[in-house]
Amino acid sequence: MPMKALSILTSILFFSIVTFAYTVDTVMVYSVGMRKNIPNLVILPEGYKSQPTNFPVLYLLHGAGGDYKSWLTNMPDLGGEVDKYNLVFVCPDGGGTSWYFDSPVDTSMKYETYITSELVKYIDRAYRTIEGAKGRAITGYSMGGHGAFYLSFKHQEVWGAAGSMSGGMDIRPFPENWDIAKRLGPLKKQAENWDKNTVINMTQFLEGGTLKLIFDCGVDDFFYTVNKSLHEKLLKGKIPHNYTEKPGNHGWEYWKDSFRYQLLFFNRYFDSENKK
């Protein structure tokens, strides 16, 4: 074989090895609270097989109407980020439009309990993870951004860092959208449920806490105003956080770029916590 052809073949093989070094598992986890099996993706870095150590875990929550495959479908190079940062990614299924609540009006929707307790315990049993908040972070986009803040604010013993991209930080301006009324009841009749379960009203959980926060939103996004309002409330309360607003709207072109910035934040968090 000519040397030039051999060189090209070698390059192709090397590229293939690098591209597919990570591993994707589809795992079904039984929810006792909802009495059903729920699918999840677990993406393991190349180093998982070769390094006899425990790994930090980043949980990725999808938006309304999505499912556990949404992150990988829309970011086919997601595994490359796993390899780059030597993390484990977990992509849960959020029931389409659960909003990651334990619904006060629908007992079949208990995604807060599922993710914070049932899924986390399963992942820590099935994989070599760094257990505790120092080894876990969570982020998401849109409904998933709301969910990441909602869950982490309430469960800081589970997650030490949290992010949101274009998250619905105040759901009350959207009473007819994305099945929220199915999860909390109609806003006019059950306003207390909405007030209690909207992220912007949950900042009291952060007082004196150590949860590391990063969030952003595009200035052309329909959630821009509620993100800016949360930022201003956190500033007023002197609650540390990283906030960015930049050109962009509600979609994957924006989230792909945003996620890569957030990965730097989470990587620094894991490095600082696990070198103590």
N, C-alpha and C positions, 0 to 999 in steps of 0.2 A: 504494500500500500504506500502511495506517495506520502512524503512527510507532511505536506500541506493538508492532505485529506485526514491523516492520522491526527494532526493537531486540531482540526475542526471537530472530529469525532470525540476527542478527549475533552474539548471544551463543552460540547453538548452533554456528555455524560456527567461532567462536573456540575454543570448548571442544573441538571436534573436531580443530582444528589442533594444539592443545596436547597433547591426549591421544595423538595418533598421530604426534607429531613424531619419535620414535625410529624406528629401522629394525631389523628382526629378520632375520638371515641364517641359513639352515640350511646348514652346510658339512660335506661329507664329507672326512675326512682319512684317508689310507691309513697304517696301521700296518705298518711293515716287520717289527717284532718279532712281531706277531700275524697278519700276512698277511691283513688284511681292512680294509675301509673302516669308519670309525666316525663316526656323526653327532654334530654339536655345534651348539648355538645360539650365535650371536654377536649381541649387542644393542648397537647403536651409538647414541650420543646425537644429538640434533638438530644440535649444533654440529660433528659430524664432517664434515658436508658443507660447512659454511660457514667453518670455521676451518682454515687451512693449517698445522696443528700436529700434534704427536704426543700420544697420549692414554695415561694410565695404564690398566691392565687389572686387573679383579678376576675371578678364576676362582671359580665357584660349583659345588660338588660335591653331588650328590644322595645320598639315603639308600638303604638296602637295598631292592631291589625297584623302585626308581625308574628314570628314564632321563633323557636330555638335555632333555626337555620338562618335567620335574617342577617346576622352579623357576617357570617362566612360567605353567604350568597352575594352580599353587596360589597364585601371586602375580600376578594379571593386571595389576597396576599396576607391575610390575617395571621396565617401560620408563620410567615416570615418575621413578623413582629414578635411572636412567641419565641422563636429561635434567637432573635436579636437581643431580647432582654432576659431570656432564660426564666420565663414565668410560665405558669399554667393559666389558661383562660377557661372559664366556665360560662357557657351561654344557656341559661335556663329558658324554658318555655313559660311565658307569662300569661297564658290563657287568652291570647288575642287582645282583649281589652280589660284585663283585670285591674289595671292601675296599681297592681302589687299591694292592694289592701287585703286585710281580712274584712270582707264586706259585712257591714252591720245589717244589711237587708237581704243578703243572699248567702246562706250558710254553705253553699257549694263552692264559694270563691274564697279561699283562705291562702292566698299567695304570700302574704307576709309570713305566716307560720311556715309555709312550705320552704321558702328560700332561706329565711334566717335560721331555721332549726333543722328541718328534715333534710334539705339538700346539703347544707353546710356539713352536717354530721356525716352524711353519706360520702361526700367528697373527701373528708378527712380520714375516713375509714378505708376507702378504696384506693387512695393515692397518697404519695409521700408529700405531704404539705407541711408548711409552717403553721401550726395551729395558733389561734388567738388573733387579736386585732393587729398585732405587729406583722402578721403574715397574710392579711387579707385586705383587699380594696374592692370597691364597686363603682361602676359608672354605667351610663346608658344615654340614649338619645330620645328626645321627645317624651312620651309616656315613661320610657325607661330612665330618663334623666330625673323626672319626678320620683320614680320608684327608688332610684339609687340614693337620693337625698332622704326620702321618706324612711326607708329601711335603716340607713346608717344613722340618721338623727336619733331614731328610737332604740337602736341596738349598737351602741358604741363599743360594747364588749365583743361584738362580732367583727366589725370593720374598723380599721384605724384610719382609713382615707377614703374619700368619696368624690366622685365627679359627676357632672351633668353637662350634656350638650343639647342646647335648645329645649330644655326641660320645661314642663308645665308647672312652674313654681307656684302659681295660684290658679286653681282650676275653676274658681267661682265665676269668672267672666265667660265661661264656656258651658253653660248649663244644658245645652242641647247636643253637645258634641261627644263623640268617641265612647258612647255607652257609660259615661260617668254616672248618669242618673240611675242606671241599672245597678250600679255598685253601691251608691250612697242614698238612693231615693231622690225624688224630685227636689230641686233646690228650694222652691217656694214652700214646700211642706216639711222638708227635713234639713233646714239650713244648718242646724247644729252639726249634723254629720259632715257637711261640706266644710264648715269652719274648723272642725277638729282634725280633718284629714287632708288639709291643704298645706303644702310645705311651708309657705310663707308665714303660717301661724304656728310653726313648730320650732322656732328659733330658741325658745326657752330651754330646749334640750341641750343646746350648745353652750350654755353659760357655764364657765369654769371647766369645760371639757377640752379634750385634746384632739378631737377629730380634725383631720387635715382635709380642706375643701378646695376644689377647683371647679369652676363652671364658666360657661360662655354662651353667647347667643349672637346670631347674625342680626344686624340692625334692620333687615328687611323681613324678619321672621315674625309671625303672628304671636309668638311667645316673647318677643323682645321686651315689651313693657313690663311683663311680670318678672322677668329675670332682672331687669334693672331695678325694679322695686325691691326685690330680695337683696340685691347688692347694697342698696342704700340702707335697708333695715339692718343688715349686718354691720355696715360702717357705723351706724348710729349706736349700735350695741357693743361696738368695739370687739367684734368677734372676728378673729383672723380668717382670711380666705383669699383665694386667687380668683379674680374675675376679669374676663376679657369680653369686649364687644367689638365686632369687626364686620366688614361687608359680607353679606351672605343671607340666604333664606333657609327654609326648612327642607333639607334634603341631603342626600349622601355626598354630593360634591363638597358641601360644607363640613359634614361630620367626619369624612375621611381625613381631612386636614386637621380638624380639631382633635381627633383621637390621637394623632401622632404627638401633638403637644402634651396631651394629658399623659401619655405613656412616659414621657420624660419625668413628669411630676411624680407618678406612681413609682417609677424606678428609683428616684432619689429617696422617696419615703421608705421603700423596702430596704435600700442600702443603709440608710441611717438607723433604722430600727433594729436591723439584724446584725449590725456590727458593734452593738453596745456590749 
